[in-house]
Amino acid sequence: MVFVHGGGLFVGSRKGNREYVERVAERGYVVFVPEYRVLEETDGIGSIADVCAGLSYLASHAPEYGGDLTRVMVNAESAGAFPALYATAVLGSSYLQEAFDIQAPELYVRGLACFGGMLYTTAGTADAREGNGSYLGS
């Protein structure tokens, strides 16, 4: 299972949900928690790229921990749903890989569960750039 933390894209880290992921691991699942940069450090594309980089690391190292790359489940909470959703979409789309300049790993996501997720923005609109929405582009 991949778990992507929340934090409004402004705060948070992969350490914030340690109790939850430890409980999941206690039930026999391999749990991977990637870190991603928040908006103070990058734009929305950068956050998506970070989660993709985490998935690439997972693809390279999961077998060392008993993980099965044909049975990956992605879970995300709150704002973590944004990069998780788009990173998952990038996996299956050469168009998105090219548009975001992201190399996607070879793994199969069987499910995506987003809890309280921020799943869309008004990126690129004039209102968003003027502070009337979420502008995630550069």
Secondary structure as UniProt FT lines:
FT   STRAND          2..4
FT   TURN            8..10
FT   HELIX           14..17
FT   HELIX           18..26
FT   TURN            27..28
FT   TURN            39..41
FT   HELIX           44..61
FT   HELIX           62..65
FT   TURN            69..70
FT   STRAND          72..77
FT   HELIX           78..80
FT   HELIX           81..91
FT   HELIX           94..100
FT   STRAND          109..115
FT   TURN            123..124
FT   HELIX           126..129
FT   TURN            130..131
//
